[in-house]
Amino acid sequence: FQMSSVKVSTVLGNIEFSAIYCPPRNRIDERNFSGLLAQCGHRYLIGGDWNARHWLWGDRSNSNRGHELVDDITAKGANILATGLPTRYPYVHRHTPSCIDFAVYHGIPELRVNISQNWDLDSDHVALVVSIQTKGINVSRSPRLITNRTDITAFKQYLECSFPLNSSLGSGEDIEHAVDILTETIHRAAAVSTPPNPVLHPSRYGIVLTREEQANAFGLHLEARFTPFNFATAQQISETTQNLQSPLQMSLPIRPIRI
């Protein structure tokens, strides 16, 4: 294989970025991949054309090289970064699109890496763009059905009374329908047994305002703050207006010359 690497110092530490190309006809086994990943250190990202097919990165079929690469990635505790979409569209119509371009990384938090496609085609491969977020990121909390304020006893009682246990499961459609009913019943039980969010009450520091009330109060403050003061006479206002509307010379006068 062919690989070119550069080491970059970031707030996450030193990251070794490598571009790789694995020729399709050369024999590359697990030992070669193992040595490749071992020489990159602890924190690295290797991306390029691996010429390896496997369903883990979105390909329709699995090749021997793909199996060997997956085994070594699993053994090293590395991660795969791929779009899950085809990255090579062959010119020969008998061949099917394949996903052989992706990245392998290790020592970088999963939430900080992202990959996208660039459709500026200049070959039969789709260009991939990998980005790493080195600054702080905001991760929104996922919604939860059950919180610390949920009454578990009421939750169980609602499930026992509402979910039918005598449903007949004679086909695949019956199973899907029963799963839908169970899911809907669990959501209703969680909503009934969980009290709403507590209402904020006035504190000793003042009244707690909503966002809309805060915006209106701030708007009234700005309106009062920037109200013009009537300290000038009508004649002064007229003279100021004429001065502002009078044309100004936009360039310096022409320098005098002698002939």
Buried (B, 14 or more C-beta within 10 A) or exposed (E): BEBEEEEEEEEBEEBBBBBBEBEEEEEBEBEBBBEBBEEBBEBBBBBBBBBBBBEBBBBEEBBEBBBBBBEBBEEBEBBBBBBEEBBBBEEEEEEEBBBBBBBBBBBBEEEBBEBEBEEEEEEEBBBBEBEBEEEEEEEEEEEEEBEEEBBEEEBEBBBEEBBEEEEEEEEEEEEEEBEEBBEEBBEEBBEBBBEEEEEEEEEEEEEEEEEEEEEEEEEEEEEEEEEEEEEEEEEEEEEEEEEEEEEEEEEEEEEEEEE
